[in-house]
Structures are given as C-alpha cells and as structure tokens.
Amino acid sequence: MGVTASEGTVSSHPAPGRSPGPRGTVPSLPTAVAELHDHRRIWWARPLLRSAYADAWAELFAFAAPGPSLEIGCGCGSLDGALPRCWKSDIVALPWADLAADALRLPVRTGALANIAGTDVLHHLPRPFDFLAEAVRALRPGGRLLLLEPFMSRLSYPVYRYLHHEPADLGSDPGYCAGGNQALPTLLLWRHPELVAARAPRLEIIHCRPRDAIVYPLSGGYSYPPLLPRALARAAWRVERRLRRWMPAIGFRLAIALRRREGH
C-alpha cells in the first residue's frame, strides 16, 4: 500500500507531457498508456512472470533503507505492495499510480526519500548521469537507489539485440541514451563502474549482480508466450539457484543497489 502525500515528502505534480522520462521516448501518450494497460493484463495472467520479478525484488529490497520510498517508471504497477511506504509514479498519469513524475525532475524535497526504486527504467533515460544526480538530491544520506535492468551476457545479448523490440548496443556511449538502449546498465554499472565513481561520487555501488537465466526468459516477459510449463517451475528455480555462479555469462537481468554516501 502506498503512503499519502500528507507526509510532506511528495508533492502533487501534473503529467509532464512528452518530455523524456522513465518510459523513454514513446510515439504518443495514448499509445504508451494502452501498452501499459496491456502489460497489466499480461502481468496478472502470468504467475511465472510474477514469481520472477518477486524473486528479483526480494534480492534488491534486502538493501532498502527504512523510510519513505518512490518508485519511478511504475509501468503496469507490478511493484505494488512489494516495498513498504512506497509511492508509485510514471511519466504519464496512470490510474494505479500515485503521481505523474519525470525521473529527471522528481517532485520531492531534497533528502526526502529513503529509497528510489525502478524496474527497466535506467535504460530508457536519455541522460543517465542527470538522473543519478537527481537521485542524489532526492535521497537522504544512506538512502538507496534500487534498480532492476536488462543485463548483456554472452547468452542474453544476441536475444536482446536481435529478438527484442528495443535497441541493445554495447558499443554506445553509456553517458547518453537517445531512444533507449538496453545495454546501458551493463555498460555503466557492470563494465565501467568507474564512470559512476567519477560522475556521481556521492553514490556507491553496494550490490551489482547478474541474475535470471532460466525462469525470467522462459516466462515470455510481456512480449512473447511463456515457454516454461507451470508444472516445471519449481525444478526451473532449483536449476536457476545452482547456476548462480555462471550468471555473468548467462544472466538476463542485473540487480543493482547504490547507496547515497553520507555528507553533502
């Protein structure tokens, strides 16, 4: 259940129109909203997909700090209830979101948040370092930025690059993302964390782990039919756990936790 704006942390904010935000560049707002309604229907129809996300969130939210949180790019609302005292926001006004907000201009007081959480958001943002700077502003010292993003492993990269509708380019500039790039989190947080240390020194990467080689890709996500029968889900999770050490080579997702350093 989300918290209320009466706590004074989040202010109401009108939908900012077509400016770049958590959902990236979209053809039109009606098209984006229609797609999210379709994703919401798929979400509730696919228990395997829900279990894959729940497992990832359990890993990430173990690093959460106590206090108010804001989800950016809430999309179809799949995170609902997974993180306590959390407002849901997206670049467009949605019936299941608490507010409309641009991830580059968060409508919160400086140092107001304990956590900022986002699923598949960073790789849509055109200026990732501007977002990290905004996260530093909005987070209190010791606060957390918790992200779940695509990961480009040897196994997943061809899938993302050739079978997914969004771009995936490991040769691109990790500091700029025009039109979205699924490879950006891998470049910025896995391959070149020194860029974060240099450009966002008040954020410390405390957790960065590739994951999800079986259950998540075989769930079909939101774009493809499920390939794993529900009867085999438990067995698939057991195999997934045993493959943990191999995730840098075969994982499809990246779980990231960054801590806002103490001080100004």
N, C-alpha and C positions, 0 to 999 in steps of 0.2 A: 504494500500500500504506500502511495506517495505521501510526502509531507505537504503541509499547506504553506502558501506564501505569507501567511500571517507571522511566521517565524522571522521574517525580515531579511532572509538571505537572498531570495529570488524575487525579482520584480516582474510584473506582467510586461509582456513585450509583444508587439504586433508582428504578424508574419512579415519577414523582411523581403518578400518577393523573390526575384530570381537571382539574387546575389549568391556567390559561391558559399557553400555551407556543407554540413555533414553528409548530405546525399550527393554532393558533387554536381556537375552540370547535367541538367535534365532537359529534354525537349520542351516541356511545358509543365506547369504545376498540376493541371488536371491529369496529365499522363502519369506523373510521379505518384500522385495520390491514388490513382486507380491501381497502379502497380503494387503499392503498399497494401491496399485492401486485398489484392490477390495473394500477396505474401502472407497476410494474416490468415486467410482461409487455408493455405498450404500448411502453415505452421501448426494449426490445430488438427490437421488431418494426418500429420506425420509424427508419431511418437518417437521414432528413431532419431529424427532431426532434433526434436526437443531434448532427448537424452544426451545427444552430442553437445549441444550448447550448454545444458545444465552441468555437464562434467567439466567443460572448459571454465564456466563461471565459478564453479566451486574452487578450482585451482587459483583463479585470479583473485576472488574475493577473500581468500585467506590472507591476502596482503592489504585488505582495505583498512583504513583508519576509522575509528569511531567518530560519528558526527554526520551532518547533512551531506548528501551526495547529489550529483546531477548527471543524468545520462544524456549524452549528446547523440544525435542521429538515431533516435529510438526506433525508426523504421516502423515495422509492423507491431511493435510493442512486446517483443518476445522476452525482454528482460524483466517484465513486470513482476514485482514481488521478490526477485532474486537478491536484491541489495536493499537493506532496510533504509528508511528515511531518504528515499531517492525520488527526485523529480524526473519526469520524462520529457525530453524536448526533441524537436526536429526543426529543420529549416522551414518546413511548411506546417501550418496548423492542422492537427490531426485530432479526431475525436477521442482517442485514447491517450493523447499526450497532455501534459500539464501546461506546456507553453511552447510557443514557437521561438527559436533562438538560433542565431548564427554562431557556429563554433569559434569563429574568429572574433566575435564581439559578444561575449557572454553577458547576459543581463544580471550579473551578480556583483555584490560588493567585493572589493579587494580582500583576499584572505578569508572569504566566507565559507568555502567548501572544504570538507574533509576528503572527498573523493570526486573525481570526474571519471566516468566510465563510458566506453564506446565500443560497439561491435561493428567492424567493417566501416569505419569512419575515416581513419587517418589517410587511407589510400585514395580517398575522394577529394581531399582538401588541396587546393591549388598552391597554398603557401604553408607547408608543414611547420617551418620554424616560427612563423607568425602564430600558428596555433599553439605551439609549445610555450611561446612567450605569454600568450593569453592564459594558458593553463597555470603557469607560474603565478600570474597575477591573481587568479581566482582561488587558488589553493592556499590554505593556511600552511605555515611551516610544518613539515612532517606529513602533509597531505599526499594523496596518491593519485596518479593518473593510470588507469587500468584499461588496457586495450586488448581486443581480440581481433587479429588481422590475418589475411592470407599469408602463407609462407611459401617461398620459392625454393623447394628442394629439387634434387635431381629427378625425383619421381613426379612432383606436382607441377613443376614449371611448364613442361610441354602441355599438360592438361589445361592450366590456366591460360597459356599463351594461345593455344590453337582451338580449344573447345569452349572457352568461356567468352561471354559477350563483352566483357570489359577488357581494356588493354592490360598487358603484362610485359614490361620491358626492363630487363636487368641492366641495360646499357644506358638508362636515362639518368638525368640529374636528380639526386634524391632531395634537393632543395626546392624543386619546383615540380608541380604536378598538374599539367593542363589537361582537363578532361578525364582525370583518374588514371591511376597506374597501380595495379595490384602488387607489383614488385616493390613499391616504395617502402613499406615497413621492413621488408627483408634487407633492402639496401641501407636504410637509415639506422635501424636498431640492431640488426644482426651482423651485417658485414662491415658497417662503418659507424660503430657506436662513438668513435672519437669525434664525429661531427656533432653529435648531441652534446658531448662534453664541452666542445668549443663554442657552439652556437647557443646552447641552453645550459650553461654551467650550474644553474640552480636546480636542475633536475638530474637525479641519479638513477640509473637503470639498476633496479634491485632484483629483477626477475625477467628473463627473456628465454622462453623455451619453445622450440618447435614441438608440435603435437598433431594428433588426428591423422593417422594414415589409413584407417580402415572404416570405422563407423561413420565418421562425417562424410567422406567422399561417397560411400556406398548408400548414404541416406538420400542422395539425389539433390540435397540442398533445396533451393527454391526453383531451380531451372530444369531439373531432369527427374525422371521417375526413379523411385527407390530401387536399388539393386540387391539389397540385403533383406531376406525374409525376416519377419519379426521373430520367428522361432529360433533363428540363429544369432540373435542379438547378444545374448549372454556369452556365447562362445566367441563372438567377434570382439567383445570387450576384453575377454581374457587374453586373446592374442594381442590386442592393442597394448595392454599393460606389459606384456613380455617384450614388445618391440620398442619400448621407451628409449633405450639407448641408441636406437637407429633412427630416431625421428629427424635429426638434422639431414639425413639423406632421403627420407621418405615422407616426412610430415607435410600436411596441407595447411596447417594453421600455426599462428605464432601468438603465444600468450605473453603479454608484456606488462610489467608493473614498474612505474617510475615513482620515486619519492621526491617531494619538494624539500630541498635542503633547508635547514634552519637558517635564520638570519634574513636580512633584507636583500 
